[in-house]
Structure formats: structure tokens, C-alpha cells
Amino acid sequence: MINCREAVARLWSYLDRALGLVEEQELEAHLGLCRHCCGELEFAKQVRGLLGRSGGEAEIPPEARLKLEAFLKGLGESHE
């Protein structure tokens, strides 16, 4: 089974439906057992929805993008 770091790293691809069958099944198995990563998935869905409501034209400033990426990476590392 994959760990939290691997699961979090796959979330955006999962939402884009860009994972292979095995990767998707591994992630779904992990999500079935890990409440933390389920929360990460919900967070990613909310971020995606927020960006979608902006018409896709909202640009995240580079500084904010770096902070968000570091935050998400830290979440995956804290629950391995």
C-alpha cells in the first residue's frame, strides 16, 4: 500500500483522471483507510472548485503558489 506522501502527490492527477489504473486503485485503497488523506482530497477539490469559479483566469502569484505547494507537501510528509 502507498504511504501518505505518495497519496498526496497523486491527488491532483487523480482529480484530473490522469492516473493509470493501478495508481488509481492504490490511491483509492489508501483513501479508504486514511482520514487525513481524505481531508487532503477534499481540500484539493475545494481549491479546484475555487479556481474553476474564477473562470480559470485567476493567476496565483508566485509567492502564494510556493507557500501553497510547501503547505501541501508538508501535509503529506507529516502523516507517513
C-alpha positions as CSV (number, residue, x, y, z in Angstrom):
1,M,0.0,0.0,0.0
2,I,1.2,3.5,-0.7
3,N,2.0,6.0,2.1
4,C,0.6,9.4,2.7
5,R,3.3,11.2,0.8
6,E,2.6,9.2,-2.3
7,A,-1.1,9.6,-1.9
8,V,-0.9,13.4,-1.6
9,A,1.5,13.5,-4.6
10,R,-1.2,11.8,-6.7
11,L,-4.2,13.8,-5.7
12,W,-4.1,16.4,-8.5
13,S,-3.6,13.7,-11.1
14,Y,-6.4,11.7,-9.6
15,L,-8.7,14.7,-9.9
16,D,-7.6,15.2,-13.5
17,R,-8.3,11.5,-14.1
18,A,-4.7,11.2,-15.3
19,L,-3.6,8.2,-13.2
20,G,-3.1,4.7,-14.5
21,L,-5.5,2.1,-13.3
22,V,-3.0,0.6,-10.8
23,E,-2.0,4.0,-9.4
24,E,-5.7,5.0,-9.1
25,Q,-6.6,1.7,-7.3
26,E,-3.6,2.2,-4.9
27,L,-4.7,5.7,-4.1
28,E,-8.4,4.7,-3.6
29,A,-7.3,1.9,-1.3
30,H,-5.2,4.3,0.8
31,L,-8.1,6.8,0.9
32,G,-10.3,4.1,2.1
33,L,-8.1,3.8,5.2
34,C,-6.6,7.2,5.8
35,R,-8.9,10.0,7.1
36,H,-6.0,12.5,6.8
37,C,-5.6,11.9,3.1
38,C,-9.4,12.0,2.6
39,G,-9.2,15.5,4.1
40,E,-6.4,16.4,1.6
41,L,-8.6,15.2,-1.2
42,E,-11.5,17.4,-0.1
43,F,-9.1,20.3,0.3
44,A,-7.8,19.8,-3.3
45,K,-11.4,19.6,-4.5
46,Q,-12.2,22.9,-2.8
47,V,-9.2,24.6,-4.3
48,R,-10.0,23.3,-7.7
49,G,-13.6,24.5,-7.3
50,L,-12.5,27.9,-6.2
51,L,-10.2,28.2,-9.2
52,G,-12.9,27.0,-11.5
53,R,-15.4,29.6,-10.3
54,S,-12.9,32.3,-11.1
55,G,-13.3,31.2,-14.8
56,G,-9.8,29.7,-14.8
57,E,-8.4,33.2,-15.3
58,A,-7.2,33.7,-11.7
59,E,-3.5,33.6,-11.5
60,I,-1.9,32.6,-8.2
61,P,1.0,34.9,-7.5
62,P,4.3,33.0,-7.5
63,E,4.9,33.7,-3.8
64,A,1.5,32.3,-2.9
65,R,1.9,29.3,-5.1
66,L,5.2,28.4,-3.4
67,K,3.6,28.7,0.0
68,L,0.6,26.6,-1.1
69,E,2.9,23.9,-2.6
70,A,5.1,23.9,0.6
71,F,2.0,23.6,2.7
72,L,0.6,20.7,0.7
73,K,4.0,18.9,0.7
74,G,4.3,19.3,4.4
75,L,0.9,17.8,4.9
76,G,1.9,14.7,3.0
77,E,5.1,14.4,5.0
78,S,3.5,14.8,8.4
79,H,1.4,11.6,8.2
80,E,3.5,8.9,6.8
